[in-house]
């Protein structure tokens, strides 16, 4: 039985893409794109980094390609959408109903979109994708750290569930 028959065409294409991404010829490797939202009472609907998109919500979300070797001046061009009231869904009409669709359209008018450009910190061969941290006042930080966010070695130290200030500093 051939590998295509045993594992399916989709698996073969995915494996080919991974091998292609990690080829020493092109100097890029795949990694996980993750997010951590530090802002209390908000939700991240989606984000993109340098054109690689993912849904929000934290945890591992999808993929990003990073160069095998870090270079000075590497930039993460980040775009994201914030839901300022993700708990609003609790008292809505049933999912799929016309009433739900009407409420969703009204709720979506409150979504806010932002963009930021931040430098990707230096990494060596030990990198674990890219994690985007959403902070108050539409600030973001990124890391390629392999440490868990709860570990003291993790480079981003801002607390979770921070209150958005009334006025953000310029």
N, C-alpha and C positions, 0 to 999 in steps of 0.2 A: 504494500500500500504506500503510495507516495505521501510526502509530507503535506502536500496540498489537500489530498483526500482525508488524511488523518486529522489535521488541525483546522482545515477550512481556509478558504481564500482570505477572509478577513484577518485571521491570525498571521498568515504568511505576509500579507501586506504590512501589518503592524510591526512584525519582526524586521522586515526589510527597512521600514522607516527608522526604527531604532538603531539598526546597524548603520544605516546611512547617516543618521544624526551624530553617531559617535565615531565616525570614520576619522582616522588621523589625517587624512588628506584635507578635510574641510575644517578641522580644528574646532568643531562644535560638539556639544553633548546635550542630550535631553535632561530635563529636570522637572520637578514638581513646582507648580505655581500655587502658592498658598497666601492666605490673608489672615490678619488678626485685627479685629476692630476693637479699639480701646475706648470708643466714645459711647457712654451710657445712653440707652434709650434710642439708639439708631441702628439701622441695618444697612449692610452693603449689598445692593442688588446684583451688581456685576462689576468687574474691573477688567482692564487690559493693561499689559505692560509690553511696550514696543510691538504692539500689534497682536500679541498672544492674549487671547481672551479667556475669561473664566467667570463662572457664577460666583456670587458672594457667599457669605456665611461662614467663612473660615475653614480650616482643615485643608486637606489636599483637594485641589479642584481640577487641575488639568496639567498642562505641560507648558514648558518654556524651553528654548534652546539658549544655552550660554556658551561663550567661547571656552575652550579647554584651558586657556591661559588668560588670566586677568590682565588688562591693559589700563594704564591711567586714562582718565576721562570717559570711562564707560558710563553711560547714562541710562536710567530707567525712565522712560516716558510713560507716565501712569495716568490713566483715565478711569473714573469710577462714578457710580451712581449711588446716592444715599437715599434711603427711606427714613424720613425723620420720625416715623411712628409705625414701626413694624408690628406692634401689638394691636393695631386697629382692626385686624382681621378677625379677632375673637368673636365679635357679635354680628357678623355679616350673614346674609342669606346663604343658602347652600351653594357650594362650589359648582360651577357649570350652569347655574340659573341665570336668567336675564338680570335679576336683582343683583347678583354677585358681579356681573360684568359692569353694570352701571356704577356700583360702589367702587370697583377697581379703577374705572376711568377717572372718577372723581378723586380717589386717593392718589393716583399716579400724578396728578397735577402738582402734588407737593414734593415729588422727587426732585433732588438737586444733583446736578452733574458738575464734576470738578476735574481739573487736570493739574499735574505737578511733574516736574522733572527733577530727579535726584541722582546723585552719583552713586554708582554701585560700589560698595566698599571692597577693598582688596581681598582676594581669596586665593588659596593655593589649590592643590589638587583635591582637597577635602571640601567639597561644596555639595549642598543638598538642595538644588533648585533655587528658587527665589521666594522669600516671604516678604510680603508688603504689610507694614503696620500702619493702620489708619489712626491718627492722633487727633486731638482737638484742633480747631481752627484750620481744618483742611490741610494739616501737615501730614507728611508721610515719611517713613523711614523704611529702608530695605536691608535685608541681610541674606547671605547665602549659608548661614551657619547650619551645621548638622545637629547642634544641641537642641534639646527640648526647651520650649519657652520657659518652663518652670526651673530650669537649671541655673545656678549662679554663673555659669560660663557663657550663658546666652548673652549676646552683645546689646540687645535692646531692653532697657530697664524700666521704661514707663509703665505705670500701673494700668490695669484694666478698669473698665467702668468709670472713666473720668467724666466729670461733668463739663459740658461745653460752657465756656465763659460767656457772659452777656456781651462783652466786647472783646474781640480778638486783637492781640497786639499786631502791629504792622511789621 
